[in-house]
Amino acid sequence: LMIPYLAFGLFLSFFVLAVNETLVPRCMQRVAKIETVYMKKKDDAKMGPAARVFAFYNLREDRSWVGVLDPGKKRLQRLEIREFDKQDRVLKKISAEFGYPTGDGWQLENGKINEYGGNLGEEKARTFTIETFILPETMKDLLDSQKDPAYMSLRELKTHIKIHPKTSRVFHEEKVEYYHKMAYPLLNFLVMLMGVPIGMRSGKGSFILGVGTSVGLFIAYYVVNLVSLTLGKSEVLPAMLGAWLPNILFGVFGLVLLRRTR
């Protein structure tokens, strides 16, 4: 008797997941833009995105970027690029006042290059006025690295996680967000799993009792979900467990309700 309800809950879960992957990121960006430009009336938002401090890690190339990103002028300011060996020792540091993307790399201005022996013991240093560096990172890579995880799809977030060192807090927080984006849509299935037994039990007594129980379960799920995510992002719980713990607990609770109803 419950199969149609559970099947519908499962369908809703996959439907919500698909919507979250395709429509929600773009819609949230539109909402943020409308709120900033038209509701808060920020003039700088009308002129373009504001410059902001950024940090970018390219683990594949063992390279880090730190500086000020100015999307409106399509340039970097007070830039520092570091290259590392496999033991995370600094091999080379490039500092520049400005940086501009070119077709095959970056043009840096008013900078200095320091080359080290792997332990920050300086070996060579030279300055430059204008120089072009062939580097694989693009302006889009730097802009995407600063995007809010809420505006990303699962595929984008999975790629974005890889640019952060595994020991960093940002890596762990975004990993929790990645698993949570997969886990949260299954709430539709859990609603059916718990709702049908509750509906059958309340049908024997009071309708108000059923509604009150449902509201109480919703509040309980919200609190458990909030606490679990906080523990996950604080590294008290593993990332996957922090995201999936509410579903596990309420899934078990739903099965217990079902067994008692039978």
C-alpha positions, 0 to 999 in steps of 0.5 A: 500500500505504501509503494506508490507514496514512497515511489512518489517521494523518491521521484520528488527527490530526484526532481528536486536534485535535478532542479537544484543542478540546473535552475537554482544556481542561476536563479540565486545569482539573479536574486543576489543581483536584483537584491544588490542593484535594485533593492539596496541601490548600490551604485558600485554594483551597477558599475560592476563587481567590486574588487576583492581579496582572493586566494586561489590554489592550483594543486595540480600545478603546485601553485598558489595565487593571492592578491586583489581581484578586480573583475570590472577592470579585468586585472589583478592587484598586489599579486603574489604567486608561489610555486611549491615542490611536492613537500610544499616547500616554496621554490619560486615567488612572483610579486607584481603590482598589477596583472592582466590576462593575455591570450597565452598567460599573464602580463605582470607589471612592476614586480619581482621574482625570487627563486629559492632552494626549497626552504625559503633560503633566497638564491636568486632575485630580480625585478621587472617592469613588464613581463609575460608569464606563460601560466595555465590559470585564467581569469575565469579560473580565479573568478570561479574559485571565489564563487559562493558554493550556494551558486554552484552545481554539484559538478562545479562544486566538486571541481572547486573543492579540488583547488583547495589544500586538503588540510584547509578549513575551506576544503572541509566546509565545501566538502560538507556542502557537496554531500549536503546538496546530494542528501537534502533532496531525499527529505521528500522521500523521508516525508513519505516514509514517516508521514504515512505511518503518522497519518494512519495512527492519527486517523484512529484519533485526532487530526490535530495530533497528526498535524502537530506531530508532523510540524514537530518532526519538521522542526526536529529535522531542521535543528538536527540538520543545522547542528549536524552541518555545524559539526561537520564544517567544524571537523567534529564529524567527517564531511559525509556523516555531517551531511547525511546524519539527519537523513540516517536518523530520520530514516531509521525513525521512519522505519521504526514507525512503519514497523510499529504501525504494522 
